[in-house]
Amino acid sequence: WAPKLHNYYAENFDALLHSHPNLERNFDNSIWAAAAFNFGPRTCSLKHRDFANLPFGWCSITALGDFDPTKGGHLVLWDLKLVIEFPPGSTILLPSAAIAHSNTAIRRRETRCSFTKFTAGGLFRWTAHEGQRDTDYFRGMSKEDMDRVASENAARCKFGLSLFSTFDEIREIQQSERVPPPM
C-alpha cells in the first residue's frame, strides 16, 4: 500500500487531463493512463522489465482464465528470486520497470489471459516539463538550469523510494482513520 505513490500518480494524471481536456480516463477514478488486455488464449510473458514505465511506479497485473495455478501460470519475480502461484483473479501491484518478471506456461486446453494497468514514464516527464517534449524543454536552458535538472534527476531514485510507505506510516494512517466505538 503506497498512498504517497498513489497521490503522485493521481496528481500527475489529473494535471495531464486538465491540460488536455480532450483526453479521458479509461476507468472512473483510475490513476493509470493505460490499460492492456492480453487475450491469450494462453498468454505467457518472457522475462522482461517494462523499461518505459516510471522506474519506481507500479503496474497492476491481473491473471484471468481457466487454468490450474498449481501446475502453471506462476508469476516469476526474477530479481527477488520468487516464484508465486498466481491463480485466475489474482492481482499484484509491481514496480514493473524495476523488477524483472515473467509468468510460466500453462497446460494444453487451459486458458490464461491478463489485464494490466500502467502509466508510461514519458507522461510524467511531459507533465513535469509543462507539456513539452524533452528536446523543446531543454532547448535554450542555461548551464545553471541544466545543472539543476541534472541534480533533480540524480535525486529521482531517492524521491521514488520516499513515495513507498513504511509499516509504521501505514499503521499510523490506519489508526488515524479508526472511528472509536460508540459508548
Secondary structure in CASP SS format (residue, H / E / C, confidence):
PFRMAT SS
TARGET T0000
AUTHOR 0000-0000-0000
METHOD secondary structure of the structure
MODEL  1
W C 1.00
A C 1.00
P H 1.00
K H 1.00
L H 1.00
H H 1.00
N H 1.00
Y H 1.00
Y H 1.00
A H 1.00
E H 1.00
N H 1.00
F H 1.00
D H 1.00
A H 1.00
L H 1.00
L H 1.00
H H 1.00
S H 1.00
H C 1.00
P C 1.00
N C 1.00
L C 1.00
E C 1.00
R C 1.00
N C 1.00
F C 1.00
D C 1.00
N C 1.00
S C 1.00
I C 1.00
W C 1.00
A C 1.00
A E 1.00
A E 1.00
A E 1.00
F E 1.00
N E 1.00
F C 1.00
G C 1.00
P C 1.00
R E 1.00
T C 1.00
C C 1.00
S C 1.00
L C 1.00
K C 1.00
H E 1.00
R C 1.00
D C 1.00
F C 1.00
A C 1.00
N E 1.00
L C 1.00
P C 1.00
F C 1.00
G C 1.00
W C 1.00
C E 1.00
S E 1.00
I E 1.00
T E 1.00
A E 1.00
L E 1.00
G E 1.00
D E 1.00
F C 1.00
D C 1.00
P C 1.00
T C 1.00
K C 1.00
G C 1.00
G C 1.00
H C 1.00
L E 1.00
V E 1.00
L E 1.00
W H 1.00
D H 1.00
L H 1.00
K C 1.00
L E 1.00
V E 1.00
I E 1.00
E C 1.00
F C 1.00
P C 1.00
P C 1.00
G C 1.00
S C 1.00
T E 1.00
I E 1.00
L E 1.00
L E 1.00
P C 1.00
S C 1.00
A C 1.00
A C 1.00
I C 1.00
A C 1.00
H E 1.00
S E 1.00
N E 1.00
T C 1.00
A C 1.00
I C 1.00
R C 1.00
R C 1.00
R C 1.00
E C 1.00
T E 1.00
R E 1.00
C E 1.00
S E 1.00
F E 1.00
T E 1.00
K E 1.00
F E 1.00
T C 1.00
A E 1.00
G H 1.00
G H 1.00
L H 1.00
F H 1.00
R H 1.00
W H 1.00
T H 1.00
A H 1.00
H C 1.00
E C 1.00
G C 1.00
Q C 1.00
R C 1.00
D H 1.00
T H 1.00
D H 1.00
Y H 1.00
F H 1.00
R C 1.00
G C 1.00
M C 1.00
S C 1.00
K H 1.00
E H 1.00
D H 1.00
M H 1.00
D H 1.00
R H 1.00
V H 1.00
A H 1.00
S H 1.00
E H 1.00
N H 1.00
A H 1.00
A C 1.00
R H 1.00
C H 1.00
K H 1.00
F H 1.00
G H 1.00
L H 1.00
S H 1.00
L C 1.00
F C 1.00
S C 1.00
T C 1.00
F H 1.00
D H 1.00
E H 1.00
I H 1.00
R H 1.00
E H 1.00
I H 1.00
Q H 1.00
Q H 1.00
S H 1.00
E H 1.00
R C 1.00
V C 1.00
P C 1.00
P C 1.00
P C 1.00
M C 1.00
END
